[in-house]
Amino acid sequence: MLLPKRRKYKKAFKGRLKGKETRGVEISFGRYGLKALGSARLTSRQIEAARRAISRKMKRMGTLWIRVFPDVPVTSKPTEVRMGKGKGSVDYWAAKVKPGRILFELEGISTDLAKEAFTSGGNKLPIKTMFVKKSEKRKEAVLSKSSRFQTSTNYLTY
C-alpha cells in the first residue's frame, strides 16, 4: 500500500473537493491515460486494486505510471466511543482527486488492450473514469503556433 514516509503533522483537516483540477490534467509519460470525471478521495487500497487489475490485463507488457499518491491522512474514532476526547487516530491514507485528473498512464501496448485494462481498473475506483489518448495533432498545432509567433515577432524588430 502507498503511504508517505513522513509528514510534518500527523493529522489533517478534512477540506473540500470543489471545482476542476488544474494540475495533472494532461498525459505526460505514456500514450494512454485514465482520467477522473468526478471528485472523491481515493484510498491507497483502491489505487492498489486498480493498479493490480490494470497490470493483470496488461500481462506484464508495457509500462504503467501511477499519477496520484495518497498523502492525506483520514482519521476515525472506534465504534461505540463517546463524543469528545480529541480527534481519532489515522485510519487510512487517501488522495484527493478532482474532475480532469489523470490517474494512470500506459505505454507500450495496443490501444484495444489499454482500453480494456483501464476499463477493468476503473471499475475498482469509486468515481467515473474515462479512457484518453495522447493526440499527436495537438503537438503539431502547438509547434506550428510557436513557430508562427516567432516569425511574427521578427517583423516587429526595428
Protein Blocks (a to p, Z undefined) as FASTA:
>chain_A
ZZdfbdfbfbdcebjaedjdfehpacfklmbdcddfbdcdddfklmmmmmmmmmmmnnop
ajdddfbdcfbdcddddehiaeejiiaddfbdcddddehiafbdcehiafklmmmmmmmm
mmmpcbdcddddddfklmmmmmmmmmmmmmmmmmmpZZ
